[in-house]
Each structure stands twice: as structure tokens, then as C-alpha cells.
Amino acid sequence: MTIRIGDHIPTAVLSRMMENGPQPVMTNDYFAGRKVVLFSVPGAFTPTCSAYHLPGFVELANDFTAKGVDAIGCMAVNDVFVMHAWGKSANA
């Protein structure tokens, strides 16, 4: 299946770490009216994902923003606590 610019993600409830802990986020609400780069990795803290997948998005974040991207999101099989810790460890 090919994903194209402008395609919509299916309606789902995701989790996002906020200041007061994990909060549910509806995909329809999060993506509505925004340009979001969404990527997925097999698992946080795995050697390949930590060395190759995430760093490229961190390094190019300003380039994405300059092209009108509002947010960069990462999905994995890990829970929100692990993803939050991984993001902090990578300065993401």
C-alpha cells in the first residue's frame, strides 16, 4: 500500500505524553488541518532505530518546519512511557 501526501490516517486513539502524564489523542483531532510527518519504527531503544531511524528526523526537524510541517510524530509498538523516555534520551 502506497501512502501519498494528503492521505488520511485511520481514526484511532493514540497516547501522547503530556506534562501531567499520558493523554489520549484522537487521530482526527491531532492531524486535522495540520501537516504532520509521521514515521514508525519497530521499537524504541533498538540499535538500528536509535542509530539510524530517529536521529535523521531529529537532525532534519528544522528543514521540515521550514517546508511548512507542523509536527513530526513517531509510532512504535512500545507504550507511551518508553517512547517518552526514548525521545528524551535522543533530544527529540
C-alpha positions as a Markdown table, in Angstrom:
| # | Residue | x | y | z |
|---|---|---|---|---|
| 1 | Met | 0.0 | 0.0 | 0.0 |
| 2 | Thr | 1.4 | 3.4 | -1.0 |
| 3 | Ile | 0.8 | 6.4 | 1.2 |
| 4 | Arg | 0.6 | 9.7 | -0.6 |
| 5 | Ile | 0.7 | 13.3 | 0.6 |
| 6 | Gly | -2.8 | 14.2 | 1.8 |
| 7 | Asp | -3.9 | 10.7 | 2.7 |
| 8 | His | -5.6 | 10.4 | 6.0 |
| 9 | Ile | -4.6 | 8.1 | 8.8 |
| 10 | Pro | -7.4 | 5.9 | 10.0 |
| 11 | Thr | -9.4 | 7.1 | 13.0 |
| 12 | Ala | -7.8 | 5.8 | 16.2 |
| 13 | Val | -6.9 | 6.8 | 19.7 |
| 14 | Leu | -3.2 | 7.2 | 20.3 |
| 15 | Ser | -1.4 | 8.2 | 23.5 |
| 16 | Arg | 0.8 | 11.2 | 23.9 |
| 17 | Met | 2.9 | 12.1 | 27.0 |
| 18 | Met | 2.0 | 15.4 | 28.4 |
| 19 | Glu | 3.1 | 17.3 | 31.5 |
| 20 | Asn | 0.6 | 15.6 | 33.7 |
| 21 | Gly | 1.1 | 12.1 | 32.2 |
| 22 | Pro | -0.3 | 10.1 | 29.2 |
| 23 | Gln | -3.3 | 11.6 | 27.5 |
| 24 | Pro | -5.4 | 10.0 | 24.7 |
| 25 | Val | -5.3 | 11.8 | 21.4 |
| 26 | Met | -7.7 | 11.1 | 18.6 |
| 27 | Thr | -6.1 | 11.0 | 15.2 |
| 28 | Asn | -8.8 | 13.0 | 13.7 |
| 29 | Asp | -8.1 | 15.8 | 16.1 |
| 30 | Tyr | -4.3 | 15.6 | 16.0 |
| 31 | Phe | -3.9 | 15.6 | 12.2 |
| 32 | Ala | -6.8 | 17.9 | 11.3 |
| 33 | Gly | -5.7 | 21.0 | 9.4 |
| 34 | Arg | -2.0 | 20.2 | 10.1 |
| 35 | Lys | 0.9 | 19.0 | 8.1 |
| 36 | Val | 2.4 | 16.1 | 10.1 |
| 37 | Val | 5.3 | 13.9 | 9.2 |
| 38 | Leu | 4.5 | 10.5 | 10.8 |
| 39 | Phe | 7.1 | 7.7 | 10.8 |
| 40 | Ser | 7.1 | 4.4 | 12.6 |
| 41 | Val | 9.9 | 2.3 | 14.0 |
| 42 | Pro | 10.0 | -1.4 | 15.1 |
| 43 | Gly | 11.0 | -0.5 | 18.6 |
| 44 | Ala | 12.4 | 2.3 | 20.8 |
| 45 | Phe | 15.9 | 1.8 | 22.1 |
| 46 | Thr | 16.7 | -0.8 | 19.5 |
| 47 | Pro | 20.2 | -0.3 | 18.0 |
| 48 | Thr | 19.0 | 0.4 | 14.4 |
| 49 | Cys | 16.1 | 2.7 | 15.4 |
| 50 | Ser | 18.3 | 4.6 | 17.8 |
| 51 | Ala | 21.3 | 4.9 | 15.5 |
| 52 | Tyr | 19.5 | 5.4 | 12.1 |
| 53 | His | 15.8 | 6.0 | 12.2 |
| 54 | Leu | 15.2 | 8.6 | 14.9 |
| 55 | Pro | 18.3 | 10.7 | 14.5 |
| 56 | Gly | 17.6 | 11.7 | 10.9 |
| 57 | Phe | 14.2 | 13.1 | 11.9 |
| 58 | Val | 15.8 | 15.0 | 14.8 |
| 59 | Glu | 18.5 | 16.4 | 12.6 |
| 60 | Leu | 16.1 | 17.5 | 9.8 |
| 61 | Ala | 13.4 | 18.8 | 12.1 |
| 62 | Asn | 14.2 | 22.5 | 11.2 |
| 63 | Asp | 14.1 | 21.6 | 7.5 |
| 64 | Phe | 10.7 | 20.0 | 7.8 |
| 65 | Thr | 9.4 | 23.1 | 9.7 |
| 66 | Ala | 10.8 | 25.4 | 7.0 |
| 67 | Lys | 8.7 | 23.5 | 4.5 |
| 68 | Gly | 5.5 | 24.0 | 6.5 |
| 69 | Val | 5.4 | 20.9 | 8.6 |
| 70 | Asp | 3.7 | 21.5 | 11.9 |
| 71 | Ala | 4.8 | 18.4 | 13.8 |
| 72 | Ile | 6.8 | 15.2 | 13.5 |
| 73 | Gly | 5.3 | 12.1 | 15.1 |
| 74 | Cys | 6.8 | 8.7 | 15.8 |
| 75 | Met | 4.9 | 5.5 | 16.4 |
| 76 | Ala | 6.1 | 2.1 | 17.6 |
| 77 | Val | 4.8 | -0.9 | 19.5 |
| 78 | Asn | 6.2 | 0.5 | 22.7 |
| 79 | Asp | 4.0 | 2.2 | 25.3 |
| 80 | Val | 3.9 | 5.9 | 25.8 |
| 81 | Phe | 6.3 | 5.8 | 28.8 |
| 82 | Val | 9.0 | 4.0 | 26.8 |
| 83 | Met | 8.5 | 6.3 | 23.8 |
| 84 | His | 8.7 | 9.4 | 26.0 |
| 85 | Ala | 12.0 | 8.1 | 27.6 |
| 86 | Trp | 13.4 | 7.3 | 24.2 |
| 87 | Gly | 12.6 | 10.7 | 22.9 |
| 88 | Lys | 14.1 | 12.4 | 25.9 |
| 89 | Ser | 17.3 | 10.3 | 25.6 |
| 90 | Ala | 17.6 | 11.3 | 21.9 |
| 91 | Asn | 16.8 | 15.0 | 22.5 |
| 92 | Ala | 13.8 | 14.6 | 20.2 |
